[in-house]
C-alpha cells in the first residue's frame, strides 16, 4: 500500500484486526417523547465494544430514523443505524396495531415504512398466516426485508420458514431440533437470529453472564452506561446449576443449522449495551462453534443477512472502513473479542476506552450526564447514583 504523504499512521503491530461487529437484532432508546440527545450513551457503548452496524427490528420510527441520519451526517457518534421502525403489530389493543386484511393493506403499510427510511419491516405476531403472507408478498414487490417476531411457538416459527421470511428472530423454543427441522430449513434461504441472551424455553443466556461474571465491575461498560442501569440488573443475581441454562441447547441447535448452510447471525437484543454482543459470540462457541465460525456469525453473516455484504462484514479491498483493533486474538480464545482497543466506523477512528476520535480528525468526546470529571470514565468504585432522567 502506498501511504499518502501526511497520512496519519497508527501502529497496531502485534494486535488483531477484524471487521466491525454487525448486530442484526439490537434494541435501544434513541430519544424520549420526540427529543433527541446530542450524544447518546446507548450508541456510544455499542461503538466502544466494536459494534459498527446495528439493525433494530422494533423502535420508534420518529427517533430511530432521525438518529440514523444524524449518524450518517457525522452529528452523532454511533454505529451505522438501520431499523424496521415501528413494528407492524397484529394485536388489536397495541398502539402500534396495523390492520392487514388485504394485499393492498400490506402494500400501504410497507410503502409508509419505506418512505420513512426503512428497507425492512417487522411482522409482529400478525395472528393469521394469510396476513403474514400478504406482508411477504408486498415486501417482494417493494424489495424489502421482512423479519418476524418468533412468538415462542415452534409451529409458528416453522410456517415462517416455509413462507420465506428473511429470517426468524429469536430462538426456537425447544431444547433440541431433529432431522425434520434440519431438512426443512436447509432447503430455504431463511436466516436464523437466535438472540441467545433472551433464548426461549428455559433460563436465558443473559443471566448466565450475571452469574459467572461481575458485570458491575466492567470498567469499559461503566464508562458509557449509567451505574444505576448496570447495577439494577447485575448485582443481585440468582444462582443456578450450569446445566439449567437453556441457551447452551439453543446454541447447539444454531450450530447444527449453521453447518447445514443456514445463515445464522448475531443479535444481542440490546440486553447489555455492546457487551452483550461479545456474550453472544461466546455462547455460540459454548454451543460447539469454533471461534472463527462465531466471528463470521458476528460479522459477514449479519452483513449478508441485511443485504450489505458488498460493503460490510469483512476486511476486503473496496469495502467500507468499519474495523476493530483487538489487543488479543479471539481465534485463540473467543473472550479476547472483548479486548477492543480501537473502533473504526466509516473511516473514523475511535479510542474504544474513551470514544475520543483519534484518527485523521482529533476530537474529544463530551461528557455524559452521569460523569463527574469529563470523559475519563465513571469509576466502578463510585457509589453515588445519577438522578437525571435518561433514555433506558
N, C-alpha and C positions, 0 to 999 in steps of 0.2 A: 504494500500500500504506500503510495506517495503521499506523505503527510504535508498538507499545505503550509506554507510559511506563516508563522504566527498562530497556528492552531494550538489549542490547549491540549496537553498530553497528560493523562492520568495514569500513573504507574500502578498496575494491578498484578504485577508479577507474583506468582505463587497462589493466586486466588482462582476461583472458578467462575466462569461466565456462563449464564444460561438465559433463555428467553424470559420475559416477564410472565408472571402467572396470569392465567385467564380464569376468572371466577364467573361461571355462566349462571349461577343462581345465588346472587348477592342481594341482601336487603339492607336498607339503612335510610333514616330520615334525611331528606335534603333541606327541609325547612319546616316552619310551623305557620299555619294559617296564611300561607302565601308569602311569608317573609323568608328571604334567602340570606344565609350568613355569607360574609365576605371571605371567611375562612372556616372550613368545616373540619372538625377533628375526626369525624367519621370517615371521610375520604382520605384524610391525611394518614390515618392509621393504616389503612389498606395499602397505600403507596409505600409507607415505611416498611411494610412486610413484603414488598416485592410484587404486589398485585398491580399490574399495569393496565388491565382491561377487565371491566365488570359488566355483567348483564343482569339487570334487576327485573325479574318476572312478576313484579307486583309493586307498584309505587304510585304516588300521586302524580298524575300527568303534568300538572302545572309546574311542580318543582323539579321533577327528575329531568325533564327535557330542557328546562332552563339551566339546571346545573350542568348538563351535558354540553350545552352551547357555551356556557361560561368556561368550562374546561378547554374546549376547542379553541376559544379565543385567548387562552392564556391568563384569564382572570381568576382562575381557581386552581390551586394545586390539588390535582386529583388524578386517579386513573382515567383511562378512556371510559366514558359512561354511556351505556346503552340500556334500553329498557322497553318493556311492553307497555309501560304506562299503566293506567288504571285497568284492573282486570275486567274481563267480560264475565260477570258473576251471574250464575244461574239462580241463586237464592232470591226469592221474591222480597224478603224483608231487608236485604242488604242495600246500603246506599249506592253500591256500585252495580246494582242489578241492571242487566240488559235483556230485553225481550227478543228472542230469536225463534220465530215460528216459520219463517220463510227464508229462502235463499237471499232474497233482496234485503231482508232484515240483517242478515250476516254481512252482506256486502256493504251496507250503510255503516255498520259499526266499524268494520275494518278500514273503510275509507276514512272515517273520522279519526281513527287512531293513527293511520298513515299520515294524515295531514298534520297531526300534532308532532310527528317526528319518529314514530315507531316503525321498525321493519319487522316487528314480531308482535304477537298478541298472546295473552294468557287466557286460555279457555278454561275457566274456573268452575268446575262442578256444574256444567250445564246438565240438567237432570236426565235428558233423553239422548240416546245415542244419535238419533237423526239430527238433533240440534248441533251436536259436536261435529257431525259430518258436514253440515251446512257451513260451519265456520271454516272447516278444512277446504271445502270447495271454493269459497270466496277467497281464501288465502292463496290458493294455487292460481287463481285468476289474477290476483294483485301482486304475486311474487313475494308473499310474506311468510314468515315462520309462525308455527303455532305450537306453543308449549302448554300442556295441560297440567292441572293440579291432579296429582295421583289419587288422592282421596282415600288412601289406605285400604283399598279393596282390590284383591288380585284380579277378579274377573273384570272389573272396571279398567284396570291397567292393561290387561291383555286386549280388550277391544280397542284401546288407544293405539296399541302396537299394530293391530290388524288394519285399522283405519288409516294409518300412515301419518301420525303426528310427527313433528320434527323430533320429539323425544318425550320420554316420560320423566317428569320432575318428581323428586322424592323417591324413596326406596320402595321396592316391592315389600308388602307387609308379611312376608313369610321368611322363615329361617333358612329354608333351602329351596332351590329350584331343581327341576328334573328335566329329562330329555324333551318332554312335551314343550316346555317353555323355551329351552335352548334351541330346539329345531324351528320353532315358530319365529323367534326373534332374529335368528341369524339370517333368515330369508328376507329380511327387510332392511331399510336404511334408517330405521328409527333409533335414535340415541337413548342413552340412559344416564341421568344425573342423580345418583343415589343419595346425595346430601347425608353422608354418614353421621354427621354431627346431630341430625334430627331423625335418624332412621326409625322406621315404624316396627312394630311387632315385639318390642321389648325395650330394655334400657338403652338409651341413645348414646352416641359417641361423645357428645359434649361433656356429659357427666363423668365419663372416664377420665378426661384430662383434668377436671377439677379434683378428682380423687387422687390421681397419680402425680400431679404437679402443683406447685404453689403459684397459681396464676397471679395472685395478688402481689407477688414479688417480681413480676416480669418488668424490668426497668423500661424496656422499649415500649411495651404496651401502656405503661403508666405515663409515658412522655406524651401520649397522644389521646388517651381516653381518661375521662374524669374518674378519680378513685372511687367515688360513690357508685359509679356504674359497674366497675370491676368488682368491688367488694361485695356488692349486693348479690352477686351471682356466684362468687367463688369461695368466699371464706367459710361459710357454714355448709360443708359438703357432707353428703351421705357416703357411707362405705358399704360396698357390696363385693361379693366374690367376683373375680375377673371373668369367670365363665358365664356370668349372668348378663354381660353386656352384649346385646344382640347385634351391635354394629359390626362385630367381627364376622358374624354369619352373613350379614348383608354384603360386606366387603368381599367375602369369598364368592358369593353369587355374582358380584360385579366383575370379579376377576375371570370367572368362567365365561361370562358373556364377552368380555374384552378379548379373551383368547379365541373366540369364535368370529371375531371381526366386528362385533357391535361397538359403536362409538360410545365409550364411557368417558365422561368429563367431570371436572371438579366443580362442585357447588357447595360453598361453605355456609350459605343461608344467612350470612350476617351474624352468626352466633357470637363471635368474639372478634371484633374488628381486626381483620388482617391476619391475626394469629391463627384463627380457625382454618385458614387455607392450608397452613402447614400441618395442622391436625389431620385434615383430610388426606394429605399426602401420606402421612404416617399410618393412617388407618387403612389405606389401600395396600400398603406393604404388610400390615397385620393380616390382611385377607389373602396374602400369597403373591402379590405383585412384586416384581423386582423394583428397586429404586428407579431404574430407567423407565420402566413401564408407568410407574406412578407419576414421574415427572412429565412424561408425554401426555398422560391424562390431564395434568395440570397446566399444560401449555398448548401444544399443537392440536390435541383432540378438541379442546374447547374452542380454539380459533376456527377449526374446520366446522364444528357444530353450528357456529354462528355465521358461517359463510365468509370468514375473514382470513382464511389460511394463506391467501395470496399475499397478504400484508403483515400478518402477525403470527405468533406461535412458535417460531423457530428462528435461529440465528443464521440468516442467509443473505447473500448479496441481493439488494433490491427491495428487501423488506424494511418496514419502518423501524426506527431505532427505539425499541422497547426492550430493555435489557436489565438484568440483575447481576450484580457482582457479589459473590459469597466469599467469606473468609475460609470456609471449609468445603470439601467436596461431598455433595449429597449422594453420589454414587457409592461412596464408602459407608455412609450412614445417613438414612433419609432425614434424620433430625438435624443434620447440617444445613438443610434448606432454610433454617431459621437464622443463619448467620449472615444476614444481609448487610453488606457494607454500603453499597450504592444501589439506587434505583434510577434507571433512565427511562423516561417516557417521552416519546416523540422528540428524542434528541436532547431533552433537558435532563441534566444530571443532578441528582439529589443525594446528599448525605443521609443515609437511612436512619441514623440515630437522632438527627435534629430536623430533617427535612429542609435544611438550608440548601439553596441551589448553589452548586459548586462547579458547574461546567463552564462553558464559554461566558455565560452570564452569572455573575455573583449576586445572590440575593439572600438576605437573612429572613427566615420565616418570622412573622409576627407572633406574639404570644397568644395562647388560648385563654379563655376567660378564667380557667382554673389554675393557671400558672402564676406563681408569685414573682419570679425573677427572670422575666424574659423567656427565651426558648431553650434554656439549659435543661429543661425536663423537670418533671414532678418527681421528687424523691419517693421511692417506695416506702420509706420510713415515715413519710409525713402522716400526721394524724388528723389534721383539720379537714373538714368536708366543705366543698363548694355548695352554695345555696342558690346560685343563679339558675334560671330556667335554661334548659338545653334540649336539643333535639335528640331524644334517645332512640 
